[in-house]
Amino acid sequence: MDRESPLPPPLRLPDPRRSGGLSLLDAINSRHSSRTFQGVPVSLADLGQLLWCAQGLVAEGRHRTTPSAGQTYPLEVLVVAGAVNGLAPAVYRYVVCEHSLALVSEGDQRADLYAATMAQAEAADAPATIVLTAVYDRATGRYGTRGITYTLMEAGHAGQNLYLQATALGLGTVAVGAFREEVVRSVLNLNADEHPLYLFPVGRPLPSPG
Ligand SMILES: Cc1cc2nc3c(=O)[nH]c(=O)nc-3n(C[C@H](O)[C@H](O)[C@H](O)COP(=O)(O)O)c2cc1C
């Protein structure tokens, strides 16, 4: 994309489903990590559902789907999309208040992202990877260094929601914490105050061996 051209307006995601689906206990009981994926795209509705579970709004915007210390909301959610029906391959940022995706940079950047993961090739062909990042200043501004701890705790809340919603949708994911931060930062075009925490490749899982 021409760097001078304005970014397109955010893409509104399908409204998230707020009830029904697999029961919470069934999702908890079946949760596990998936590292191999079928070569089929995920739907935009499923991607939107996962993003909403990570940080979306509930109760008419008074709460989010995950708790936040003092409502400081230090987490951001990005997507490296490659094979999502109805979504051009690109890097996007989830816009919580609009339940939409804002374009960060165009093109399929999954190979670059997985170059950052010390060749954890099992996830290289996932249709999309959801990335949780932290803007620690939002939490440390109120809580000092304890805000860093709180931010990491919040990533755990969001990550478990991603696991459970993926399970309920018949999708698989794995929490990837081992990656070269500078490479991920470059793929996502992050400012210096934003730090990648967790990668969640998502896709329709291949049956796990055994
Ligand atoms: C903080 C954290 C970091 C992790 N990092 C990785 C990773 O870099 N690569 C990976 O394949 N799995 C990673 N995992 C997933 C664990 O390996 C996985 O949860 C564990 O093997 C248990 O398997 P299960 O999730 O299927 O129960 C991570 C999990 C956590 C909680």
The ligand as a MOL file (V3000), in Angstrom:
LIG
                    3D

  0  0  0     0  0            999 V3000
M  V30 BEGIN CTAB
M  V30 COUNTS 31 33 0 0 0
M  V30 BEGIN ATOM
M  V30 1 C 2.8230 -19.1070 29.1760 0
M  V30 2 C 2.6980 -20.2100 28.1600 0
M  V30 3 C 3.5700 -20.2250 27.0630 0
M  V30 4 C 3.4620 -21.2380 26.1130 0
M  V30 5 N 4.2780 -21.1840 25.0170 0
M  V30 6 C 4.1710 -22.1560 24.0730 0
M  V30 7 C 4.9930 -22.1080 22.9160 0
M  V30 8 O 5.8100 -21.2130 22.7280 0
M  V30 9 N 4.8480 -23.0960 21.9940 0
M  V30 10 C 3.9230 -24.0920 22.1480 0
M  V30 11 O 3.8440 -24.9510 21.2640 0
M  V30 12 N 3.1300 -24.1660 23.2260 0
M  V30 13 C 3.2210 -23.2080 24.1810 0
M  V30 14 N 2.3930 -23.2420 25.2740 0
M  V30 15 C 1.3520 -24.2860 25.3730 0
M  V30 16 C 1.7770 -25.3910 26.3460 0
M  V30 17 O 2.8690 -26.0890 25.8200 0
M  V30 18 C 0.5900 -26.3340 26.5780 0
M  V30 19 O -0.4570 -25.6290 27.2150 0
M  V30 20 C 1.0030 -27.5150 27.4250 0
M  V30 21 O 1.8250 -28.4040 26.6800 0
M  V30 22 C -0.2030 -28.3110 27.9590 0
M  V30 23 O -0.9300 -28.8340 26.8590 0
M  V30 24 P -2.5050 -28.5190 26.6790 0
M  V30 25 O -2.6510 -27.0280 26.5200 0
M  V30 26 O -2.8840 -29.2630 25.4240 0
M  V30 27 O -3.1900 -29.0090 27.8920 0
M  V30 28 C 2.4790 -22.2480 26.2390 0
M  V30 29 C 1.6010 -22.2090 27.3250 0
M  V30 30 C 1.7030 -21.2060 28.2680 0
M  V30 31 C 0.7150 -21.1790 29.4210 0
M  V30 END ATOM
M  V30 BEGIN BOND
M  V30 1 1 1 2
M  V30 2 1 2 3
M  V30 3 2 2 30
M  V30 4 2 3 4
M  V30 5 1 4 5
M  V30 6 1 4 28
M  V30 7 2 5 6
M  V30 8 1 6 7
M  V30 9 1 6 13
M  V30 10 2 7 8
M  V30 11 1 7 9
M  V30 12 1 9 10
M  V30 13 2 10 11
M  V30 14 1 10 12
M  V30 15 2 12 13
M  V30 16 1 13 14
M  V30 17 1 14 15
M  V30 18 1 14 28
M  V30 19 1 15 16
M  V30 20 1 16 17
M  V30 21 1 16 18
M  V30 22 1 18 19
M  V30 23 1 18 20
M  V30 24 1 20 21
M  V30 25 1 20 22
M  V30 26 1 22 23
M  V30 27 1 23 24
M  V30 28 2 24 25
M  V30 29 1 24 26
M  V30 30 1 24 27
M  V30 31 2 28 29
M  V30 32 1 29 30
M  V30 33 1 30 31
M  V30 END BOND
M  V30 END CTAB
M  END
